Every structure is written in C-alpha cells, then in structure tokens.
Amino acid sequence: MHRSLLSWLVVFALLAAGFGATVLALNNDVFSAHGFVRSYLQALARQDADEALAFAGVVVPESEDATLLVDGALGGVGDVRLLSDVDHDGVHTVRYSVMLHGNEQITEFRVEHDGTAFGLFDSWSFAASPLARIDVTVANDSRFTANGVDAVTGVPLLVLAPGRYVIDHDSTYLRSSSETVLVATVGETTEVLLEPEPTKAFEDAAEDAVAAYLDGCVTQQVLMPTACPFGFAEANRIVGLPKWTVEEYPVVTLEPGAVAGRWKAHGSGGAVRIDVTVKSLFDGSTSQLREKVNVDGSYVLVLGDDESITVLEAKS
C-alpha cells in the first residue's frame, strides 16, 4: 500500500513538473510579449482587420479617419521574423522583420504586461497603439484610392502598421501615377502628393462645355456679349440688333488651376461671325456688316465630385 501511494505521488509529481514546464514554455513563446505581437502580425497577414483591431492596446481615436482600417485595405504583410524582445522596466520593445511585397521592413512595438489568463498564462497589451497615418493630397481633386479602397483628402488616414499602401487616382476625367507607401514605423505620418493628369475624356468633355458656353454667348444680341471671350467694336451707328453665329468651336487644352477642382481651359482656333446693319455717321448710308471674329479665349472650369463640368468664367 505504501509502495503504491509512493508510485502515485511520483506520477503526480512528474505530471506537475511537465505541466509547469509546458506553462513556462508557452509563456516564453505563445504567451510572451513577442508571441503577442506575432499573433497581431499574423492577423495583418490574413488581412483580418477586426482581429487586428481587437488586440489589447489598439486604440482608434474616434475623431480620426478609420476608412483604411478594413480587410481590403490591409497591405501585404509576409515572412514575419522576430529580431529582438528586450524588457525595459516591464515594457518590452519587440522588433520584427516583415516583408511588404518584396521589401523588407523592420517595425518596433512597445508591449506591456496586462495580467494573466486563468492565473497561468501571461497577457499583454500594446503600450503604444500600433497605428500610423497617411496624409494624402490630390492636386485639383479630393478623391483617391488606397489599396483599392475609396477615400478622400482632408485629414490623415489611420493605418495599421506595418503595411504597404498603393495610393492613386483613377477616375473618368483624371488619372495619376501610383505612389507606393511602406508604413513601417508605429506613430509616423507619411505624406503623399498625387498630381492627376486630364484624360482624353476630360479634354473632350471640356471642349463640349466650352462649346455649350459659346452657344449661350451668341444668343446675346449685343456688340459685347456679357462674360464672353469675344466682342465687336463699331464706330458707326447700329441699326437693329446684331446676330452672332459660331463658325468654329475652339480646340481646348487644360492645365490645373490654383484652387482644387478648378481647371484652366485655353481655347484656340475658334471663330464667331457677327451680322448687323450699320448706318454711316458720315453720309447716313446703311450697309450690311458681316465680320468674322476670332475666339482665342481662356476659361475657368469647375470639375464637380459628380464629374459635372461647369464653365465658371471666360476671358478673351
């Protein structure tokens, strides 16, 4: 009986020792500070934004733009490799190497102890929320996409670090080259400038808008139509009302204006014709005047968010 009890005690001691060793091993790996960060990085690699955001210490300020904190926007984390895990007075500095679409980047995290689970396994929390920001400016527009997700300018966009973000603008009337942003440092703000160029569709639509504007101008039966890039000066007396006709619509070239959403359109090769009866101040005779007037004006166009085009003003 004594020998049997001793055997059971030995078995229990071995089991307890094995269990203790297992707990210790898990706390040194899965439930360690670097294990906590590795799990976060694995969530990014799976493009699981909800899981990544659920990690303790990931704090998203309500006042900031969280448009890119979604699955589809998470950017290409792969080949996660631990570099170091150093404890400084209870706060661990954990450094990982990751590959962002073929580019190796090193990201440093600060992690602190956050109690235990079941009284056995260590719990951790980010001491600094692993967020960064991308501040995008789009010349003459406010729209852009980041990793295919639609966004607008105005305030920096929050992103989960690390990540790779491809920023561009591709709409019916404007197209920019892509800018690739590699976000590796927690807390940093990366500034991006996009300068979209007009597409052929924009040039065609601008010419149509200018043509419609000129069509409105020629309805004015005066020598100097208001807010129009043409007019006619006549020294003799006008009999009746002048009539304007568009003979040739101008070819339009575009360049960005100084205000977002506004473009300068330069017209060339356009022409209108004026038909009017004039009475000579010298001898009182009347004659029919028919004169061609060149239209090489400039226009200010407003490109709306709904891709409408409005001619704001015209100058000769």
C-alpha positions as CSV (number, residue, x, y, z in Angstrom):
1,M,0.0,0.0,0.0
2,H,2.8,2.3,0.9
3,R,4.7,1.5,-2.2
4,S,1.5,2.1,-4.4
5,L,0.9,5.5,-2.8
6,L,4.6,6.4,-3.4
7,S,4.2,5.5,-7.1
8,W,1.2,7.7,-7.5
9,L,3.0,10.5,-5.8
10,V,5.8,10.1,-8.3
11,V,3.4,10.1,-11.2
12,F,1.6,13.3,-9.9
13,A,5.0,15.0,-9.4
14,L,6.1,14.2,-12.9
15,L,2.7,15.4,-14.3
16,A,3.0,18.6,-12.3
17,A,6.6,19.1,-13.4
18,G,5.6,18.5,-17.0
19,F,2.6,20.9,-16.7
20,G,4.8,23.5,-15.2
21,A,7.4,23.1,-17.9
22,T,4.6,23.4,-20.5
23,V,3.2,26.6,-19.0
24,L,6.7,28.0,-18.8
25,A,7.4,27.1,-22.4
26,L,4.1,28.7,-23.6
27,N,4.8,31.9,-21.6
28,N,8.1,32.1,-23.3
29,D,6.6,31.8,-26.7
30,V,2.9,31.9,-27.5
31,F,2.0,33.9,-24.4
32,S,5.2,36.1,-24.5
33,A,5.4,39.7,-25.5
34,H,6.8,38.8,-28.9
35,G,4.2,36.0,-29.2
36,F,1.5,38.6,-28.7
37,V,3.0,40.8,-31.4
38,R,3.5,37.8,-33.7
39,S,-0.3,37.0,-33.4
40,Y,-1.1,40.6,-34.3
41,L,1.2,40.4,-37.4
42,Q,-0.4,37.2,-38.4
43,A,-3.8,38.8,-38.3
44,L,-2.5,41.6,-40.6
45,A,-1.0,38.9,-43.0
46,R,-4.5,37.3,-43.1
47,Q,-6.0,40.7,-43.8
48,D,-8.3,40.3,-40.8
49,A,-8.8,43.9,-39.7
50,D,-11.4,43.1,-37.0
51,E,-9.0,40.6,-35.3
52,A,-6.1,43.0,-35.5
53,L,-8.1,45.9,-34.0
54,A,-9.3,43.6,-31.2
55,F,-5.8,43.2,-29.7
56,A,-5.4,44.9,-26.3
57,G,-3.9,48.4,-26.7
58,V,-5.0,49.0,-30.2
59,V,-6.7,52.3,-29.7
60,V,-8.5,54.1,-32.6
61,P,-9.3,57.7,-31.8
62,E,-13.0,58.5,-32.7
63,S,-12.0,61.9,-34.1
64,E,-9.7,60.4,-36.8
65,D,-10.5,58.8,-40.2
66,A,-10.6,55.0,-40.0
67,T,-11.5,54.4,-43.7
68,L,-8.5,52.2,-44.2
69,L,-8.9,50.1,-41.1
70,V,-10.8,47.4,-43.1
71,D,-9.8,44.0,-44.5
72,G,-9.4,45.1,-48.1
73,A,-7.0,47.9,-47.3
74,L,-4.5,46.0,-45.2
75,G,-1.3,45.9,-47.1
76,G,0.7,42.7,-47.8
77,V,2.5,41.6,-44.6
78,G,4.5,38.4,-45.1
79,D,7.6,36.5,-43.9
80,V,7.3,37.6,-40.2
81,R,10.6,37.1,-38.4
82,L,11.5,38.0,-34.7
83,L,14.6,40.1,-34.3
84,S,14.6,41.0,-30.6
85,D,12.5,41.2,-27.5
86,V,14.0,43.5,-24.8
87,D,12.4,44.2,-21.4
88,H,12.9,47.8,-20.0
89,D,11.3,48.1,-16.6
90,G,8.3,45.9,-17.6
91,V,7.8,47.4,-21.0
92,H,9.1,45.2,-23.8
93,T,10.5,46.6,-27.0
94,V,9.8,44.0,-29.7
95,R,11.3,44.2,-33.1
96,Y,10.1,42.2,-36.1
97,S,11.3,42.0,-39.7
98,V,8.4,41.7,-42.2
99,M,8.3,41.6,-46.0
100,L,6.0,44.1,-47.6
101,H,5.5,42.9,-51.2
102,G,9.2,42.0,-51.6
103,N,10.5,44.9,-49.4
104,E,12.0,44.0,-46.0
105,Q,10.9,46.4,-43.3
106,I,11.6,46.5,-39.6
107,T,8.9,47.5,-37.2
108,E,9.3,48.1,-33.5
109,F,6.5,47.7,-31.0
110,R,6.2,48.6,-27.3
111,V,4.3,46.0,-25.3
112,E,3.4,45.8,-21.6
113,H,2.2,43.1,-19.2
114,D,-1.6,43.0,-18.8
115,G,-2.2,40.3,-16.1
116,T,-2.7,36.6,-16.7
117,A,-5.2,34.3,-18.2
118,F,-6.5,31.5,-15.9
119,G,-3.8,32.6,-13.5
120,L,-1.2,30.8,-15.6
121,F,-0.6,32.4,-18.9
122,D,0.7,36.0,-19.4
123,S,-1.5,38.6,-21.1
124,W,-0.1,41.6,-22.9
125,S,-1.2,44.9,-24.3
126,F,0.4,47.4,-26.7
127,A,1.9,50.2,-24.7
128,A,1.7,52.3,-27.9
129,S,-1.2,51.7,-30.3
130,P,0.3,50.2,-33.5
131,L,-1.2,52.8,-35.7
132,A,0.4,55.1,-38.3
133,R,-1.1,57.7,-40.6
134,I,-1.1,58.5,-44.3
135,D,-1.8,62.2,-45.3
136,V,-2.8,62.3,-48.9
137,T,-3.1,65.5,-51.0
138,V,-4.6,65.3,-54.5
139,A,-3.9,68.3,-56.7
140,N,-7.2,69.7,-58.0
141,D,-9.3,66.9,-56.5
142,S,-10.2,65.3,-53.2
143,R,-10.6,61.7,-54.2
144,F,-8.1,58.8,-54.2
145,T,-7.9,55.1,-53.6
146,A,-5.6,53.3,-51.2
147,N,-5.1,49.6,-51.9
148,G,-8.3,49.9,-53.9
149,V,-10.4,51.4,-51.1
150,D,-12.0,54.7,-51.9
151,A,-11.1,57.7,-49.7
152,V,-11.0,61.4,-49.7
153,T,-8.4,64.0,-48.6
154,G,-8.9,66.4,-45.7
155,V,-7.4,64.6,-42.7
156,P,-4.7,61.9,-42.3
157,L,-6.0,58.4,-42.6
158,L,-5.2,55.8,-39.9
159,V,-3.5,52.6,-40.9
160,L,-2.3,49.5,-39.0
161,A,1.5,49.3,-39.0
162,P,3.3,47.7,-40.7
163,G,1.7,47.7,-44.2
164,R,2.1,48.5,-47.9
165,Y,-0.3,51.0,-49.4
166,V,-0.7,51.8,-53.1
167,I,-2.2,55.3,-53.5
168,D,-3.6,56.5,-56.8
169,H,-6.4,58.4,-58.5
170,D,-8.2,56.9,-61.5
171,S,-11.5,58.5,-62.5
172,T,-13.2,59.2,-65.7
173,Y,-11.5,62.6,-66.2
174,L,-8.3,62.3,-64.1
175,R,-5.6,59.8,-63.8
176,S,-2.4,59.8,-61.7
177,S,0.6,57.5,-61.4
178,S,0.6,55.2,-58.3
179,E,2.6,56.1,-55.2
180,T,3.6,53.2,-53.0
181,V,3.9,53.9,-49.3
182,L,5.7,51.4,-47.0
183,V,4.5,52.1,-43.4
184,A,6.9,50.5,-41.0
185,T,7.1,52.9,-38.0
186,V,4.4,53.0,-35.4
187,G,3.1,56.5,-34.9
188,E,4.6,58.0,-38.1
189,T,2.7,60.2,-40.6
190,T,3.6,59.7,-44.3
191,E,2.7,62.5,-46.7
192,V,1.7,61.7,-50.3
193,L,1.1,64.0,-53.2
194,L,-0.9,62.9,-56.2
195,E,-0.9,65.1,-59.3
196,P,-3.6,63.7,-61.7
197,E,-3.4,64.5,-65.4
198,P,-6.5,65.1,-67.5
199,T,-7.7,62.2,-69.6
200,K,-8.8,62.3,-73.2
201,A,-12.4,62.1,-71.9
202,F,-11.8,65.2,-69.8
203,E,-10.4,67.1,-72.8
204,D,-13.4,66.1,-74.9
205,A,-15.9,67.0,-72.2
206,A,-14.2,70.3,-71.6
207,E,-14.5,71.2,-75.3
208,D,-18.2,70.3,-75.2
209,A,-18.6,72.5,-72.1
210,V,-16.8,75.4,-73.8
211,A,-18.9,74.9,-77.0
212,A,-22.1,75.0,-75.0
213,Y,-20.9,78.2,-73.2
214,L,-20.2,79.8,-76.6
215,D,-23.7,78.7,-77.8
216,G,-25.1,80.7,-74.9
217,C,-22.9,83.7,-75.7
218,V,-24.1,84.0,-79.3
219,T,-27.7,84.3,-78.1
220,Q,-26.9,87.8,-76.7
221,Q,-27.8,90.4,-79.4
222,V,-25.3,93.0,-78.3
223,L,-21.9,94.0,-79.7
224,M,-20.1,93.0,-76.4
225,P,-21.8,89.8,-75.0
226,T,-21.5,89.7,-71.2
227,A,-18.9,87.3,-69.7
228,C,-17.9,86.1,-73.2
229,P,-14.5,85.9,-74.8
230,F,-15.3,88.0,-77.8
231,G,-17.0,91.2,-78.9
232,F,-17.0,93.7,-81.7
233,A,-16.4,97.5,-81.8
234,E,-18.2,99.6,-84.4
235,A,-17.8,103.4,-84.9
236,N,-20.9,103.8,-87.0
237,R,-24.5,103.6,-85.7
238,I,-26.1,100.2,-85.3
239,V,-29.5,99.6,-86.9
240,G,-31.5,96.8,-85.3
241,L,-29.9,94.1,-83.3
242,P,-26.7,92.2,-84.1
243,K,-26.7,88.5,-84.6
244,W,-23.9,86.2,-83.6
245,T,-23.1,82.8,-85.0
246,V,-20.5,80.3,-84.1
247,E,-18.4,79.4,-87.1
248,E,-15.7,77.2,-85.5
249,Y,-15.6,75.9,-81.9
250,P,-12.1,76.2,-80.3
251,V,-9.7,73.4,-79.5
252,V,-9.2,73.2,-75.7
253,T,-6.1,72.5,-73.7
254,L,-6.2,72.0,-69.9
255,E,-4.0,72.9,-67.0
256,P,-4.6,72.8,-63.3
257,G,-5.9,75.9,-61.6
258,A,-4.8,77.3,-58.2
259,V,-8.0,76.1,-56.5
260,A,-8.9,72.5,-56.0
261,G,-11.5,71.4,-58.5
262,R,-10.8,74.2,-60.9
263,W,-9.0,74.0,-64.3
264,K,-7.9,76.5,-66.8
265,A,-9.0,75.8,-70.4
266,H,-7.2,77.6,-73.2
267,G,-9.2,77.7,-76.4
268,S,-7.6,78.2,-79.8
269,G,-8.8,78.2,-83.4
270,G,-12.4,79.2,-82.6
271,A,-14.3,81.8,-84.5
272,V,-17.7,83.5,-84.5
273,R,-19.5,85.7,-87.0
274,I,-21.4,88.9,-86.5
275,D,-24.2,90.1,-88.8
276,V,-25.5,93.6,-88.3
277,T,-26.8,96.6,-90.2
278,V,-24.9,99.8,-89.7
279,K,-25.6,103.5,-90.6
280,S,-22.7,105.7,-91.6
281,L,-22.2,108.7,-89.4
282,F,-20.6,110.4,-92.4
283,D,-23.3,110.2,-95.1
284,G,-26.2,108.4,-93.5
285,S,-26.0,105.4,-95.8
286,T,-26.7,101.9,-94.5
287,S,-24.9,98.7,-95.2
288,Q,-24.9,95.1,-94.0
289,L,-21.8,94.3,-92.0
290,R,-20.7,90.6,-91.8
291,E,-17.5,90.1,-89.9
292,K,-15.6,87.1,-88.6
293,V,-14.2,87.4,-85.1
294,N,-11.5,85.0,-83.8
295,V,-12.1,83.4,-80.4
296,D,-8.9,82.5,-78.6
297,G,-10.1,82.9,-75.1
298,S,-9.4,81.2,-71.7
299,Y,-12.0,79.6,-69.4
300,V,-12.2,78.6,-65.8
301,L,-13.8,75.2,-65.5
302,V,-15.2,73.6,-62.3
303,L,-14.9,69.8,-62.1
304,G,-17.5,68.6,-59.6
305,D,-17.3,65.5,-57.4
306,D,-20.1,64.1,-59.6
307,E,-17.9,64.7,-62.6
308,S,-20.0,67.5,-63.9
309,I,-18.2,70.3,-65.7
310,T,-19.2,73.9,-65.4
311,V,-17.7,77.0,-67.1
312,L,-17.2,79.5,-64.3
313,E,-15.9,82.4,-66.4
314,A,-14.4,83.2,-69.8
315,K,-11.9,85.9,-70.9
316,S,-10.7,87.0,-74.3
